[in-house]
Every structure is written in C-alpha cells, then in structure tokens.
Amino acid sequence: MLTTFKATATKLPEGLQVEAQSRGFKILMDEPQDLGGTDKGMNPVEALLCALGACQSIVAAAFADAYNFSYKELYVELEGDLDPDGFMGLADVRSGFQEIRFVMHFKTTESQEKAEAFAAFIEKTCPVGDCLANGVKLVQSGVVRH
C-alpha cells in the first residue's frame, strides 16, 4: 500500500530564498552569496545531504532493537561533489551530485563486524538512500498560471 507524502516550496521575495513546508513544518532554504543567494539558510543540495543522514539515523533508531544492536550515540557525516557550473549554465555538466559519501559514527560496545552489518542494513532500508541510489521517477503534473 502506497502512502503519499506532500510538500510545497514557495519562492520568497528576497534573493533566492524559498520556504519549503510539509505537514505544517517549515524550512527556509537559500543559496550562498557566491551562488547568488543571501545565505539565510542551507541550500537544497545541503538539505538533501541532511535528509539522507536524518533518514539513516531514523532507520537506526527504529530498527536497533529488532536488529539486536545497541548504541549510545550515532551521527552521520555526509559530503557530496557537485559542479556549480552545471546549475549556473556555465558548462555542459551534470547539475546534481556526482557522488555522495557518508560515514556512520556509532558510540557502541558492539563489535566492528556487527556495526558494519547494521550499517549495511541501514543503507539497504533507508528510503532517502534508496531514492538517491536507484533514482525516482520525477513527473511534472502540470503548470498552473494564476
């Protein structure tokens, strides 16, 4: 059974600022000044990295007991390589990330092998990671003029 999640993104008057919201929660996004923004918030690709790390962290918390894995703390370091010339239209290169790398840091007494197995489970189970690794069909449902 599919569950549909919904969000909106609204361009704000100042610079490149955008207010994104879902279920009443809001995020202000922007671009750094060197990319034409006002640097009032993270940009969408930074938010994408955060979404991946957050999703991995949520999967870990949700499944640790079932996986019989205990930990006191988890944080995920993420980085991605993107050529801004693609976004700026200055070169014929991909606009998005070419690679995303992450490291999961567990504070745990579990063995390295068990931590690696749990990390592999997290990677396989994370919905955001699945979208990034396997692609997702993007469908423009229309354009509405007001």
C-alpha positions, 0 to 999 in steps of 0.5 A: 500500500502506497502512502503519499507524502506532500510538500510545497516550496514557495519562492520568497521575495528576497534573493533566492530564498524559498520556504519549503513546508510539509505537514505544517513544518517549515524550512527556509532554504537559500543559496550562498552569496557566491551562488547568488543567494543571501545565505539565510539558510542551507541550500537544497543540495545541503538539505538533501545531504541532511535528509539522507543522514536524518533518514539513516539515523531514523532507520537506526533508531527504529530498527536497533532493537529488532536488529539486536544492536545497541548504541549510545550515540550515532551521527552521520557525516555526509559530503557530496561533489557537485559542479556549480557550473552545471546549475549556473549554465556555465558548462555542459555538466551534470547539475546534481551530485556526482557522488555522495559519501557518508560515514556512520559514527556509532558510540557502541560496545558492539563489535566492528563486524556487527556495526558494519552489518547494521550499517549495511542494513541501514543503507539497504532500508533507508528510503532517502538512500534508496531514492538517491541510489536507484533514482525516482521517477520525477513527473511534472503534473502540470503548470498552473498560471494564476 
